[in-house]
Amino acid sequence: MTEQETEKVRAVLTERLYDSESARFASMVVCTSGERPEFCGKVNARNRMGAYVGFRTFVGVQNESSTEVVLIDDADSSVAAMVCADRGLVSQ
């Protein structure tokens, strides 16, 4: 991912986190072979109790005017990880 793409993803994703300033990112990858770029990665941030929850997979899409985070896995769900794997965007 370019630095500009990475910053867009981080900005959109941190809006959805409880403690956005604590966000740590890993393994962001993008696929541009489809109709619009899709991206996957992992994010770790603090919860309401102040503890880091562990890295969670996220998936999103980009178009000319916006970047959208579609899904973030939680402790009970791994749908984003399955979507990323299905698209060949496996983030380790």
N, CA, C and O atoms as a DFTB+ gen file, in Angstrom:
368 C
 N C O
     1  1       0.846      -1.176       0.000
     2  2       0.000       0.000       0.000
     3  2       0.888       1.234       0.000
     4  3       1.966       1.246       0.595
     5  1       0.417       2.264      -0.674
     6  2       1.158       3.521      -0.637
     7  2       0.949       4.180       0.730
     8  3       0.027       3.826       1.464
     9  1       1.795       5.117       1.054
    10  2       1.659       5.835       2.324
    11  2       0.319       6.568       2.394
    12  3      -0.309       6.612       3.452
    13  1      -0.115       7.137       1.283
    14  2      -1.396       7.853       1.240
    15  2      -2.561       6.890       1.481
    16  3      -3.486       7.222       2.224
    17  1      -2.531       5.708       0.868
    18  2      -3.585       4.715       1.090
    19  2      -3.601       4.263       2.549
    20  3      -4.660       4.134       3.164
    21  1      -2.419       4.029       3.083
    22  2      -2.315       3.592       4.470
    23  2      -2.884       4.634       5.426
    24  3      -3.599       4.280       6.364
    25  1      -2.587       5.879       5.213
    26  2      -3.100       6.943       6.077
    27  2      -4.618       7.068       5.987
    28  3      -5.274       7.315       6.999
    29  1      -5.187       6.901       4.794
    30  2      -6.645       6.937       4.650
    31  2      -7.286       5.820       5.459
    32  3      -8.264       6.045       6.171
    33  1      -6.734       4.619       5.349
    34  2      -7.271       3.471       6.082
    35  2      -7.179       3.717       7.587
    36  3      -8.147       3.497       8.316
    37  1      -6.036       4.163       8.041
    38  2      -5.868       4.429       9.477
    39  2      -6.851       5.473       9.975
    40  3      -7.431       5.310      11.049
    41  1      -7.048       6.532       9.221
    42  2      -7.964       7.602       9.634
    43  2      -9.392       7.088       9.754
    44  3     -10.081       7.382      10.731
    45  1      -9.834       6.331       8.773
    46  2     -11.205       5.807       8.796
    47  2     -11.371       4.789       9.913
    48  3     -12.380       4.796      10.618
    49  1     -10.404       3.931      10.074
    50  2     -10.500       2.875      11.078
    51  2     -10.474       3.434      12.497
    52  3     -11.236       2.980      13.350
    53  1      -9.622       4.397      12.759
    54  2      -9.527       4.914      14.123
    55  2     -10.811       5.612      14.571
    56  3     -11.070       5.712      15.771
    57  1     -11.614       6.094      13.629
    58  2     -12.905       6.699      13.992
    59  2     -13.828       5.678      14.647
    60  3     -14.726       6.056      15.399
    61  1     -13.620       4.396      14.375
    62  2     -14.502       3.348      14.886
    63  2     -14.011       2.719      16.183
    64  3     -14.687       1.857      16.746
    65  1     -12.856       3.133      16.659
    66  2     -12.278       2.526      17.854
    67  2     -12.610       3.341      19.097
    68  3     -12.793       4.557      19.025
    69  1     -12.686       2.665      20.230
    70  2     -12.966       3.358      21.490
    71  2     -11.832       4.314      21.850
    72  3     -12.081       5.466      22.207
    73  1     -10.594       3.844      21.759
    74  2      -9.425       4.664      22.083
    75  2      -8.558       4.764      20.832
    76  3      -7.597       4.012      20.672
    77  1      -8.898       5.681      19.962
    78  2      -8.241       5.765      18.655
    79  2      -6.753       6.090      18.750
    80  3      -5.972       5.680      17.891
    81  1      -6.363       6.816      19.778
    82  2      -4.953       7.175      19.911
    83  2      -4.069       5.987      20.269
    84  3      -2.854       6.041      20.084
    85  1      -4.666       4.923      20.776
    86  2      -3.876       3.748      21.160
    87  2      -3.714       2.756      20.008
    88  3      -3.036       1.741      20.168
    89  1      -4.310       3.023      18.870
    90  2      -4.324       2.069      17.755
    91  2      -2.923       1.738      17.250
    92  3      -2.083       2.614      17.045
    93  1      -2.708       0.452      17.060
    94  2      -1.477      -0.058      16.456
    95  2      -1.894      -0.932      15.283
    96  3      -2.805      -1.752      15.397
    97  1      -1.221      -0.749      14.162
    98  2      -1.584      -1.447      12.935
    99  2      -0.502      -2.416      12.518
   100  3       0.674      -2.228      12.829
   101  1      -0.916      -3.466      11.800
   102  2       0.041      -4.445      11.283
   103  2      -0.500      -5.051       9.991
   104  3      -1.710      -5.137       9.783
   105  1       0.400      -5.456       9.154
   106  2       0.101      -6.306       7.992
   107  2      -0.968      -5.762       7.056
   108  3      -1.813      -6.530       6.597
   109  1      -0.963      -4.474       6.757
   110  2      -1.959      -3.958       5.816
   111  2      -1.551      -4.313       4.386
   112  3      -0.426      -4.061       3.955
   113  1      -2.501      -4.904       3.672
   114  2      -2.287      -5.278       2.276
   115  2      -3.464      -4.805       1.448
   116  3      -4.568      -4.643       1.967
   117  1      -3.234      -4.582       0.157
   118  2      -4.292      -4.108      -0.725
   119  2      -4.280      -4.933      -2.006
   120  3      -3.227      -5.370      -2.471
   121  1      -5.453      -5.135      -2.558
   122  2      -5.606      -5.821      -3.836
   123  2      -6.304      -4.858      -4.791
   124  3      -7.377      -4.340      -4.480
   125  1      -5.704      -4.622      -5.942
   126  2      -6.274      -3.667      -6.901
   127  2      -6.765      -4.350      -8.167
   128  3      -7.002      -3.685      -9.175
   129  1      -6.920      -5.665      -8.128
   130  2      -7.303      -6.377      -9.350
   131  2      -8.805      -6.374      -9.607
   132  3      -9.226      -6.692     -10.719
   133  1      -9.618      -6.032      -8.631
   134  2     -11.068      -6.025      -8.807
   135  2     -11.580      -4.682      -9.287
   136  3     -10.813      -3.842      -9.758
   137  1     -12.891      -4.488      -9.163
   138  2     -13.522      -3.234      -9.570
   139  2     -13.019      -2.049      -8.757
   140  3     -12.850      -0.951      -9.289
   141  1     -12.783      -2.269      -7.480
   142  2     -12.264      -1.216      -6.611
   143  2     -11.282      -1.847      -5.632
   144  3     -11.417      -3.022      -5.289
   145  1     -10.311      -1.089      -5.187
   146  2      -9.307      -1.639      -4.272
   147  2      -9.938      -2.140      -2.972
   148  3     -10.803      -1.481      -2.394
   149  1      -9.498      -3.300      -2.531
   150  2      -9.908      -3.865      -1.252
   151  2      -8.665      -3.984      -0.392
   152  3      -7.571      -4.212      -0.910
   153  1      -8.821      -3.833       0.917
   154  2      -7.667      -3.936       1.800
   155  2      -8.008      -4.729       3.044
   156  3      -9.159      -4.786       3.476
   157  1      -6.992      -5.331       3.602
   158  2      -7.096      -6.074       4.849
   159  2      -5.909      -5.713       5.724
   160  3      -4.879      -5.247       5.236
   161  1      -6.061      -5.929       6.996
   162  2      -4.972      -5.685       7.924
   163  2      -5.382      -6.078       9.321
   164  3      -6.425      -6.698       9.530
   165  1      -4.558      -5.714      10.267
   166  2      -4.835      -6.004      11.665
   167  2      -4.665      -4.725      12.475
   168  3      -3.806      -3.894      12.180
   169  1      -5.501      -4.584      13.501
   170  2      -5.430      -3.428      14.392
   171  2      -5.568      -3.913      15.833
   172  3      -6.318      -4.845      16.123
   173  1      -4.835      -3.266      16.720
   174  2      -4.914      -3.532      18.148
   175  2      -5.098      -2.186      18.832
   176  3      -4.384      -1.232      18.523
   177  1      -6.034      -2.097      19.744
   178  2      -6.296      -0.842      20.450
   179  2      -6.820      -1.151      21.850
   180  3      -7.227      -2.273      22.152
   181  1      -6.797      -0.140      22.677
   182  2      -7.286      -0.312      24.051
   183  2      -8.817      -0.318      24.089
   184  3      -9.481       0.367      23.310
   185  1      -9.349      -1.110      25.015
   186  2     -10.793      -1.145      25.232
   187  2     -11.162      -0.176      26.361
   188  3     -10.321       0.590      26.830
   189  1     -12.403      -0.217      26.783
   190  2     -12.874       0.696      27.835
   191  2     -12.155       0.505      29.169
   192  3     -12.096       1.420      29.991
   193  1     -11.613      -0.690      29.372
   194  2     -10.908      -0.992      30.616
   195  2      -9.440      -0.569      30.544
   196  3      -8.717      -0.671      31.536
   197  1      -8.995      -0.096      29.376
   198  2      -7.624       0.362      29.222
   199  2      -6.647      -0.709      28.785
   200  3      -5.447      -0.453      28.690
   201  1      -7.147      -1.916      28.516
   202  2      -6.280      -3.019      28.105
   203  2      -6.307      -3.181      26.587
   204  3      -7.335      -2.957      25.947
   205  1      -5.178      -3.569      26.023
   206  2      -5.155      -3.888      24.594
   207  2      -5.901      -5.199      24.384
   208  3      -5.741      -6.139      25.162
   209  1      -6.712      -5.261      23.338
   210  2      -7.565      -6.417      23.096
   211  2      -6.894      -7.491      22.246
   212  3      -7.418      -8.599      22.135
   213  1      -5.765      -7.191      21.656
   214  2      -5.106      -8.127      20.740
   215  2      -5.433      -7.737      19.310
   216  3      -6.444      -7.085      19.052
   217  1      -4.587      -8.131      18.395
   218  2      -4.800      -7.748      16.998
   219  2      -6.050      -8.394      16.431
   220  3      -6.267      -9.596      16.582
   221  1      -6.869      -7.584      15.776
   222  2      -8.108      -8.024      15.122
   223  2      -7.996      -7.708      13.633
   224  3      -7.468      -6.666      13.248
   225  1      -8.492      -8.606      12.815
   226  2      -8.463      -8.403      11.368
   227  2      -9.564      -7.444      10.954
   228  3     -10.662      -7.467      11.511
   229  1      -9.265      -6.597       9.970
   230  2     -10.285      -5.723       9.392
   231  2     -10.222      -5.824       7.878
   232  3      -9.201      -6.209       7.307
   233  1     -11.329      -5.472       7.238
   234  2     -11.418      -5.479       5.782
   235  2     -12.173      -4.234       5.348
   236  3     -13.078      -3.774       6.044
   237  1     -11.805      -3.697       4.211
   238  2     -12.471      -2.503       3.712
   239  2     -12.302      -2.346       2.219
   240  3     -11.647      -3.154       1.560
   241  1     -12.906      -1.289       1.693
   242  2     -12.847      -0.994       0.257
   243  2     -12.541       0.488       0.062
   244  3     -12.797       1.319       0.933
   245  1     -11.992       0.787      -1.098
   246  2     -11.724       2.166      -1.471
   247  2     -12.363       2.440      -2.817
   248  3     -12.451       1.556      -3.670
   249  1     -12.808       3.675      -2.999
   250  2     -13.208       4.123      -4.326
   251  2     -12.610       5.509      -4.529
   252  3     -11.819       5.970      -3.705
   253  1     -12.971       6.160      -5.592
   254  2     -12.349       7.445      -5.901
   255  2     -12.550       8.504      -4.828
   256  3     -11.680       9.348      -4.615
   257  1     -13.692       8.462      -4.153
   258  2     -13.991       9.537      -3.212
   259  2     -13.954       9.138      -1.735
   260  3     -14.030      10.006      -0.865
   261  1     -13.839       7.838      -1.437
   262  2     -13.881       7.463      -0.024
   263  2     -13.156       6.147       0.247
   264  3     -12.869       5.360      -0.655
   265  1     -12.881       5.953       1.509
   266  2     -12.327       4.710       2.033
   267  2     -13.273       4.242       3.120
   268  3     -13.622       5.018       4.010
   269  1     -13.697       2.983       3.067
   270  2     -14.643       2.473       4.044
   271  2     -14.113       1.203       4.680
   272  3     -13.703       0.279       3.979
   273  1     -14.119       1.152       6.004
   274  2     -13.829      -0.075       6.717
   275  2     -15.158      -0.794       6.857
   276  3     -16.096      -0.281       7.468
   277  1     -15.227      -1.970       6.292
   278  2     -16.492      -2.693       6.239
   279  2     -16.699      -3.536       7.488
   280  3     -17.820      -3.643       7.986
   281  1     -15.634      -4.131       7.996
   282  2     -15.795      -5.098       9.073
   283  2     -14.526      -5.187       9.905
   284  3     -13.421      -5.172       9.363
   285  1     -14.681      -5.279      11.214
   286  2     -13.573      -5.530      12.130
   287  2     -13.958      -6.746      12.961
   288  3     -15.023      -6.765      13.578
   289  1     -13.095      -7.766      12.980
   290  2     -13.372      -8.940      13.801
   291  2     -13.324      -8.581      15.274
   292  3     -12.668      -7.620      15.676
   293  1     -14.031      -9.371      16.069
   294  2     -13.928      -9.238      17.519
   295  2     -13.631     -10.619      18.093
   296  3     -13.345     -11.550      17.340
   297  1     -13.692     -10.763      19.390
   298  2     -13.337     -12.031      20.029
   299  2     -14.256     -13.174      19.606
   300  3     -13.858     -14.338      19.670
   301  1     -15.465     -12.866      19.179
   302  2     -16.438     -13.892      18.832
   303  2     -16.625     -14.081      17.330
   304  3     -17.446     -14.901      16.916
   305  1     -15.898     -13.357      16.523
   306  2     -16.128     -13.400      15.082
   307  2     -14.812     -13.347      14.322
   308  3     -13.881     -12.642      14.711
   309  1     -14.750     -14.104      13.231
   310  2     -13.570     -14.058      12.369
   311  2     -13.987     -13.893      10.913
   312  3     -13.304     -14.374      10.009
   313  1     -15.104     -13.216      10.689
   314  2     -15.629     -13.024       9.343
   315  2     -14.672     -12.209       8.485
   316  3     -14.450     -12.550       7.323
   317  1     -14.105     -11.146       9.028
   318  2     -13.164     -10.322       8.255
   319  2     -11.971     -11.149       7.818
   320  3     -11.524     -11.028       6.678
   321  1     -11.445     -11.992       8.706
   322  2     -10.313     -12.850       8.348
   323  2     -10.688     -13.804       7.224
   324  3      -9.883     -14.053       6.327
   325  1     -11.907     -14.342       7.267
   326  2     -12.358     -15.244       6.199
   327  2     -12.511     -14.501       4.871
   328  3     -12.157     -15.035       3.820
   329  1     -13.035     -13.279       4.910
   330  2     -13.182     -12.476       3.695
   331  2     -11.808     -12.183       3.102
   332  3     -11.603     -12.316       1.895
   333  1     -10.877     -11.787       3.949
   334  2      -9.518     -11.485       3.470
   335  2      -8.883     -12.721       2.844
   336  3      -8.273     -12.631       1.778
   337  1      -9.018     -13.852       3.485
   338  2      -8.461     -15.090       2.956
   339  2      -9.107     -15.463       1.624
   340  3      -8.425     -15.896       0.694
   341  1     -10.415     -15.294       1.539
   342  2     -11.148     -15.604       0.310
   343  2     -10.683     -14.731      -0.855
   344  3     -10.657     -15.183      -2.000
   345  1     -10.317     -13.484      -0.564
   346  2      -9.869     -12.544      -1.600
   347  2      -8.370     -12.673      -1.885
   348  3      -7.836     -11.989      -2.758
   349  1      -7.704     -13.550      -1.148
   350  2      -6.266     -13.683      -1.311
   351  2      -5.500     -12.594      -0.611
   352  3      -4.328     -12.367      -0.914
   353  1      -6.137     -11.913       0.321
   354  2      -5.515     -10.808       1.058
   355  2      -5.208     -11.238       2.478
   356  3      -5.564     -10.549       3.434
   357  1      -4.563     -12.351       2.614
   358  2      -4.267     -12.870       3.947
   359  2      -3.204     -12.023       4.590
   360  3      -2.103     -11.890       4.054
   361  1      -3.517     -11.445       5.739
   362  2      -2.543     -10.649       6.484
   363  2      -2.068     -11.484       7.663
   364  3      -2.879     -11.968       8.452
   365  1      -0.790     -11.648       7.780
   366  2      -0.205     -12.473       8.831
   367  2       0.067     -11.655      10.069
   368  3       0.563     -12.185      11.063
